[in-house]
Amino acid sequence: MFKNLIDKLNARMSPKAALLCVLILSLLAAFAQPLLALNPESRISQYGHTVWRVQDGNLNGSPTAFAQTPDGYIWIGTQNGLYRFDGVNFLLRNPPAGQRYPSGIANIQSLYAARDGSLWVGTSAGLAHWANGTFSSIPDLNAGVAGIAEDTEGAIWITRTHLHSFTGPICKISAGNARCYGEPEGIQTLSGGSIAVDAQGRFWIGGNGTLVAWQGKLLGEYPLPGAKAPNSARVIEGVAVDAEGVWVGVDQTGPHDGLQHFAGGRWSSFTAPGFNGANVNVRALFIDRDRSLWVGTSNQGIYRIHGQSVDHFGHEDGLSSNSIDRIFQDREGSIWVSTDEGLDHFRDLPIVTYSSAEGLGTEVVGSILARRNGTTTIGTLSSIDSLQGTVITSRRISGLRGIAPALLEDHRGNLWISTADGGLGVEVNGRLRLIFKGDSGASVFSLAEDTDQAVWALIAGPHPRLVRIENFEVREEFKPKIPAGYCVTADPQGGIWLSLLDGRLMRYLHGEWQELSVEPLKRKYSRVGGIYNMSFDSDGTLWGAANSGVVGYRNGNLQFLNERNGLPCPSTYATVSDVHHDLWIQTQCGLVRIENAALERWWRNPESRLRVTTFTTADGFRSGIPYSHPGAVRGVDGKLWFQNARVLMMVDPDHLAANAVVPPVHLEQVIADRRIYDAQSGLRLPPRTQQLQIDYTGLSYVAPSKVLFRYRLDGYDTQWQEPETRRTAFYNDLRPGNYTFRVIASNNSGRWNDEGASLQFSIAPAYYQTYWFRAMWGAVLVVLVWALYQFRLRQMMQEFNIALEARVNERTRIARELHDTLLQSLHGLMFQYQAARNMLPRSPEDARKTLDDAIFETEQAIAESRDAIHDLRTQPLSEGDLAPLLETAGEEMATVEGGDRDSPGFRVIVEGEPRKLSPNLQDEVYRIACEVLRNAFRHAEAGQIEAEIRYDKSQLRLRIRDDGKGIDPKILEETRRPGHWGLPGVRERAQCIGSQLSFWSQAGAGTEVELTIPASIAYEGQRNGGRFKALGLKALRKEWKL
Amino acid sequence: MNRQSGVIRILTVDDHPLLRKGIATLVNAEADMKLVAEAANGQEAIEQYRLHRPDVTLMDLQMPGMNGAEAIGEIQSEFPNARIIVLTTYRAMLKY
């Protein structure tokens, strides 16, 4: 009937809808990439199990719902809000400020990640929606939302509970509004719970005592068995659907309650060995990708039903609580369980462990043996356990006093068992036959059967010895020639190998003992240590697990493999080769696999660094030392078995639980100088950002501690950072500019998401870091340089002009002097001579007198001209000091000018540190001084003439004074007295060089002439600098009209 | 105004004493000429002109203070009938 129903339903579905359905399903399949699952052959207790308890403070209330959005985040609904979880951090995601959940109630009951990437949140009072970071709530539902599902067309449907009015339990959400269906559509149940969607896109909804089939309209409503009326109090809490039918769970027990199955229109209960579905209070149902049905109960933890095999896991096994609310499977195949006390996470592990929880006889594993019939035999303290498939059978053997670390299966399949008291027995046809009895303190440590079918037993204790057994009888005893050893193993090429406590390795072949010296290794690597265990690969390689590495022996080569080759830690306990000749090494810190290709490389170059895979505790490895020989074995099915004296560990090299899901990478936030920013590309950070923190995450939930990240900041880093588990990157004092932060991540199995995530951001420049500012400064600099250049140009032009002017002035002066003296004199004389000539006929006496006068005046004119010429020729004066020049000039004048008078005394006084004057200026000063001195000598009638030169920092001062008759101030006023004194020329000169000239004179009290010249003009060296400074400012002022 | 009829009264204006002396010697040697005043610059020339009203003024052009050209202007504006002979040595000086 169920099949009929499905056929009918299929017939009703339009071809278009069917096509769409197929399309969506194939899209889903493409999107979901490898959807992993949990190995149903493992017991729940063998899965990796992680618990986050509410009491640890991770969550603010009991978790109630799960969803995983397409971006990879897992969302957890609780009684008090919504959390986003990345495997490490639970982030409470409240509605944005100003918005709230319906009625303000954050008690979340259901979550649904829609295909469009948005998240639907059902609370006890309504429905809310997160889409692209925007929150909205759907008005007017006024009920709890227990189930959310998406139909094949992408429309969202919800089911309602705790309705206050009979407005229908099933609603379609479109454009932010709800349209609800109920009685008018023929729905009898008053409220709707969980929704399960089948392969055809039909909704199976748990109601009050009825199961509702719905696809846009009511397809059918099926009351639970044993109920007449549909609206009973028997609420269907869990619904799960697969190809065979619908599983329904009721939270009460009874023949028609608990776990029920609906198929072909018929209800049935489910029973399996040790399990009766009618006796469990069901809260949640879930069918995982391996078609295992997970049953969450309200008081007994979880059951997993796979075919007829039922497994249970409860609080006593480590579940956070026996009261289950939801079960969920994420993209990586892990199963999530929410209980009223916390979250439980189950994942497949590469290393599957077996302990007493899985049925081993005791909590001590003494020895292991892989039997030719496919079973694994485990010697515990008191029993011999056999593991075949997943079934462990434990048996006690009478006559044995405890089991010792050594087991052996001989060529006939007989099981050799060493006893705790040092004895040795063999089971032949089910009967135990004792080879030898034990003696106190002794124990058979290791057993081996050589190619000649002789059994060797290594006995430790007070009397350590090695014995050879043939036909169940001891034939030979090596004592005391052979000292105590760790283990004995048979060489497939014949003979045996023995490793001794003192580290030596011995071989026995054809009745001869030979030592394979490990001394060269010890010399080279300083330490090898005792070899605990030996194993032969089928290619004839001997591997020895030693205290500080692994010893390999092949074709006469003895080599040593340790941390320098990439082993994660030195101490190794056991080795075993798989069928691919990959070597598996049980070490102190994990189970290490080295692939055959790497080993071959190592055989060629013993120093090469090898790529090794290490399986750690996160992969199911349990550390501890195996005391048995052999320490690790390989079964006929290729599975490898290890033990650590407490648990048995199994690895299936061909079916390693590897996580093929590429982890999504997300940038979560940026913190710049304690301010939090959304990690949105195009982020602009303020100027002078000093501390930058970027938080990112990689979403792989199998083993978050094994998720590795690499990042780089384009614009700063030149290469990728080394892989690390940290989920934060820090940068300090980044320069302004554009950056792109890139991060990639790998999952626990080393599968990298090479695309990763990136964030483009920029740090704004401070005003002084901007281009325009720099450009402005550049411009200012250019202008400044230009101004300086212009200034210097002008200065040079000015200097040139001054020099030119000086030359022009000088010429003018010469011309004037020529005119004033020579020409005028000649002219005047000519008149006199003419007068004399005119007088000559009339009065020769007057003519003679006139001629005499003229002759006298000609002499005077000659003298004047000589002075002028002397002045012109007194060049150059740039060399030497002013003082000696003046002294010479004064002395000369004293002799020349004095005439008949007593020549006045003359001296030059120098004050201050003499400095070199600029050459042109010295010339002018000298001329001025000479002029003044000459006046003094000629006209002052002085008794004493002094020239005082004072070199000040700020100026040069020259004073010339006499004690002569002085000049009438009136004459000074007029500045010109015809014919004498030459003062105007002096004044002109003084002005020309930019100096100050002042006269002081009093009739009868002498004359003082003072010439002051600013230092900037006067002194050489300072001249440029000083003038530059003084004029520079002036020039700038002029330039900017300041 | 002390006029000797038949004698030409002359004022010389020149800043150079030797030239003035030469002119004086030359003028005084003539029976019908008499040097009545000397001036060393334009300002003096005006003053001496006012004082002596010479018949002829011998005027140098290039002089310190008020130069000859200015003095001629002044004198002529005051005494339009003044007779002035420019006596200069520099041809270039005419430009002043």
Interface residues (C-beta under 8 A of the other chain):
Chain A: H819 D820 L823 Q824 S825 H827 G828 L829 M830 F831 Q832 Q834 A835 A836 N838 M839 D846 T850 D853 E857 Q860 A861 R976 P978 G979 P984
Chain B: D14 D15 H16 P17 L18 L19 R20 K21 G22 I23 T25 L26 N28 A29 E30 A40 N41 Q62 P64 G65 T89 Y90
